[in-house]
Amino acid sequence: MEILKVPVGISNRHIHLSQEHIDALFGMGYSLTKMKDLSQHGQYACEETVTLIGPKGTIPGVRILGPARKASQVELARTDTYKLGVNPPVRDSGNLEGTPGIDIEGPKGLVHLEQGVIIATRHLHMSSEDAWKYSLKDGEYLRAIVPGPRGGVFGNVLVRVNPNYALDLHIDTDEANAFGLVNGQQLEVYSINDQFNVAR
């Protein structure tokens, strides 16, 4: 079978907001301003940013990603959590039950998020067509092989399938820095049960 090669997409800390929280932070009826499109259809980075306020510190300039969501969600790298003083679990996007909260400050107000802070599990976006081609299913886990002098293996890569998804392996900045990866770099991806050798 053809080896699956996927591009890396590195996610910096960011936040998704509900319309209720957009109104509270920026003013009633406020509409987010698109700055640039992201790799996934309909997703975009916004001009607007907020400040995260944790028990031990703050992080200003956290980018909002649009469009508005049903529930607000903060996605951090582990190093961010030390500065803020929070200890979120590694979770798939939208799985927020039992996660810690945080305060969010915008130009027009402050919101206390009761829950919603996570470290996003590394995951592979793929279309239904690609999933069929490579005999993969939504919710499966794969391994991604990183070649080179800091090479290694990303285990537990969650497969997320949607007809509108573009092929993209999402990792956070901590993961990228540890392996010396850059946006767009191609990695080979295998089933958990496949045998492989890491290139030197």
C-alpha positions in Angstrom: 0.0 0.0 0.0 1.2 3.5 -0.8 2.9 5.2 2.2 0.8 8.1 3.6 2.8 11.3 3.8 1.3 14.3 5.5 2.2 17.9 6.0 2.8 19.3 9.5 0.7 22.2 10.8 2.1 23.8 13.9 -0.5 25.4 16.2 0.6 28.2 18.6 -1.5 28.9 21.7 -5.0 30.1 20.6 -8.6 30.5 21.7 -12.0 29.7 20.2 -14.9 31.8 21.6 -18.6 31.5 21.8 -20.6 34.4 20.5 -21.7 35.1 24.1 -18.1 35.5 25.1 -17.2 37.6 22.0 -20.0 40.0 23.0 -18.7 40.1 26.6 -15.1 40.8 25.6 -15.6 43.1 22.6 -19.1 44.5 22.9 -22.6 43.4 22.1 -23.0 42.2 18.5 -19.3 42.3 17.7 -18.1 40.4 14.6 -14.6 38.9 14.5 -12.3 40.3 11.8 -10.7 37.7 9.5 -6.9 38.1 9.2 -6.1 34.9 7.2 -7.5 31.6 6.3 -6.2 28.5 8.0 -5.5 25.1 6.4 -9.0 23.7 7.3 -12.0 24.9 5.2 -13.9 27.7 6.9 -11.4 28.2 9.7 -9.5 31.5 10.0 -7.2 33.5 12.3 -8.7 36.7 13.5 -7.2 40.2 14.0 -8.5 40.2 17.5 -6.5 38.9 20.5 -7.2 38.5 24.2 -5.2 38.2 27.4 -5.3 34.9 29.4 -5.1 35.4 33.2 -4.1 32.4 35.3 -3.4 31.9 39.0 0.3 32.5 38.5 0.6 34.8 35.5 -0.8 36.2 32.3 -0.2 35.7 28.5 -1.3 38.7 26.4 -1.9 38.6 22.6 -3.5 35.2 22.4 -5.0 34.9 18.9 -8.7 34.2 18.4 -9.6 31.6 15.8 -13.0 31.9 14.0 -15.8 31.3 13.4 -17.6 31.5 16.8 -18.1 28.1 18.5 -20.8 26.7 20.7 -18.4 26.6 23.7 -15.2 28.6 24.3 -12.0 26.7 24.4 -8.3 27.6 25.1 -5.6 25.5 23.5 -2.1 25.7 25.1 1.3 24.1 24.9 2.6 22.7 28.1 5.2 25.5 28.5 2.3 28.0 28.5 0.6 26.2 31.4 3.6 26.8 33.7 3.4 30.5 33.2 -0.3 30.6 33.8 -0.4 28.2 36.7 -3.0 25.8 35.2 -2.7 22.0 34.6 -5.0 21.1 31.7 -5.3 17.5 30.3 -4.4 16.4 26.8 -7.8 16.3 25.1 -9.4 16.2 21.7 -11.0 19.5 20.7 -14.4 19.9 22.2 -13.9 17.3 24.9 -14.0 19.9 27.8 -15.7 18.1 30.7 -13.6 18.4 33.8 -11.0 20.7 32.3 -9.7 23.7 34.2 -11.0 27.2 33.6 -9.3 30.6 33.2 -10.0 34.3 33.1 -10.0 36.0 29.7 -9.6 39.7 29.3 -10.7 41.7 26.2 -11.0 45.4 25.5 -14.6 45.7 26.7 -14.7 43.1 29.5 -13.5 40.1 31.5 -14.9 36.5 31.2 -14.3 33.7 33.7 -14.3 30.4 31.8 -15.4 27.7 34.2 -13.8 25.0 32.0 -12.3 24.7 28.6 -8.5 24.8 28.9 -6.8 21.9 27.1 -3.5 20.8 25.6 -4.8 19.5 22.2 -4.0 15.9 21.4 -1.9 15.6 18.2 -4.3 14.8 15.4 -4.5 14.2 11.7 -7.2 16.0 9.7 -8.1 14.0 6.5 -11.0 14.0 4.0 -13.4 11.1 3.7 -11.7 10.3 0.3 -8.3 10.1 1.9 -9.6 8.0 4.7 -11.1 5.5 2.2 -7.9 5.5 0.2 -5.7 4.6 3.1 -8.3 2.3 4.9 -8.5 4.6 8.0 -11.4 5.6 10.2 -12.3 8.5 12.3 -11.1 7.9 15.9 -8.2 5.6 15.0 -4.7 6.3 16.2 -1.5 6.4 14.1 2.2 6.9 14.4 4.1 9.7 12.5 7.8 9.2 11.8 10.2 12.2 12.2 13.5 11.8 10.3 16.7 13.7 10.9 19.1 14.4 13.7 16.3 15.0 16.2 14.1 12.3 14.7 11.7 10.1 16.6 8.1 8.9 16.6 4.9 10.8 17.4 2.6 8.1 18.9 -1.1 8.4 19.5 -1.9 10.6 16.5 -5.7 10.8 16.4 -7.4 10.5 13.0 -10.2 13.0 12.4 -12.2 12.5 9.2 -14.5 15.0 7.6 -15.5 15.5 4.0 -14.3 19.1 4.1 -10.9 18.4 5.9 -7.6 19.0 4.2 -4.7 16.7 5.0 -2.8 18.2 7.9 -1.1 16.8 11.0 -1.6 19.2 13.8 1.0 19.4 16.6 1.7 22.2 19.1 4.8 24.4 19.4 6.4 22.3 22.1 6.2 19.2 20.0 7.5 21.0 16.9 10.5 22.5 18.7 11.4 19.3 20.4 11.7 17.5 17.0 13.0 20.5 15.0 9.9 20.6 12.7 8.7 23.4 10.5 5.3 24.1 9.0 4.6 22.1 5.9 7.3 19.5 6.5 6.2 16.1 5.2 6.1 13.1 7.6 5.3 9.4 6.9 2.4 8.1 8.9 1.8 4.4 9.8 -0.7 2.2 11.6 0.1 1.5 15.2 0.8 -2.1 14.3 3.1 -1.3 11.3 6.9 -1.9 11.6 9.2 0.9 10.6 12.7 2.3 11.0 13.3 5.9 11.8 15.5 7.4 9.0 18.9 8.7 10.2 
